[in-house]
Amino acid sequence: MERTYKVTYACDSLDSNPTIKTFDCFNEMEDWINEEVEGRVQFQVEHSPYSIDEKERESIEEQERALIRIEEVSI
């Protein structure tokens, strides 16, 4: 039985249409998640009217990662 990873990534806690992706390889899933999180965090940093320090950036990243759900699906 093969393992597939299903990733659900919402844009906020009330997102009714989150991004859903499946991966056959754990490393591919991990790479995709890291790229998506980095992109979303960078977008917030670039569009913030305020200067964001490293601690605030880490907090934003933590909030983004809380929106991700990973499930192992057997096929």
C-alpha positions in Angstrom: 0.0 0.0 0.0 1.4 3.4 -1.0 1.4 6.4 1.1 0.2 9.7 -0.2 0.3 13.0 1.7 -2.7 15.3 1.5 -2.0 18.9 2.4 -4.7 21.4 3.1 -3.6 25.0 3.4 -6.1 27.6 4.3 -5.6 31.4 3.8 -7.2 32.0 7.2 -9.1 30.0 9.9 -12.5 30.6 8.2 -11.3 29.7 4.6 -14.1 27.6 3.0 -12.0 26.9 -0.1 -8.5 26.0 1.0 -5.7 24.9 -1.3 -5.5 21.1 -1.3 -2.5 19.2 -2.8 -1.4 15.6 -2.7 2.1 14.3 -2.8 3.6 10.9 -3.3 6.9 11.9 -1.7 7.3 13.4 1.8 10.3 15.6 0.6 8.3 17.1 -2.2 5.4 17.9 0.2 7.9 19.5 2.7 9.5 21.6 -0.1 6.1 22.8 -1.4 5.0 23.7 2.2 8.2 25.6 2.8 7.9 27.5 -0.5 4.3 28.4 0.1 4.9 29.6 3.7 7.9 31.7 2.7 5.9 33.3 -0.2 3.0 34.1 2.1 5.2 35.5 4.8 7.2 37.5 2.4 4.0 39.0 0.9 2.9 40.1 4.3 6.3 41.6 5.1 6.5 43.5 1.8 2.9 44.9 2.0 3.0 45.9 5.7 2.9 49.6 6.3 5.2 49.0 9.3 8.7 47.7 9.6 8.6 44.0 10.7 11.5 42.7 12.8 12.7 39.1 13.0 10.5 38.2 16.0 7.4 39.5 14.2 8.4 37.6 11.0 8.7 34.4 13.0 5.2 35.0 14.5 3.8 35.5 11.0 5.4 32.2 9.9 4.0 30.4 12.9 0.5 31.7 12.1 0.9 30.5 8.5 2.0 27.1 9.6 -1.0 26.8 11.9 -3.2 27.0 8.8 -1.7 23.8 7.3 -3.1 20.3 7.9 -1.3 17.2 6.7 -2.9 13.8 6.3 -1.5 10.5 5.3 -3.7 8.8 2.8 -3.3 5.1 1.8 -4.1 4.2 -1.7 
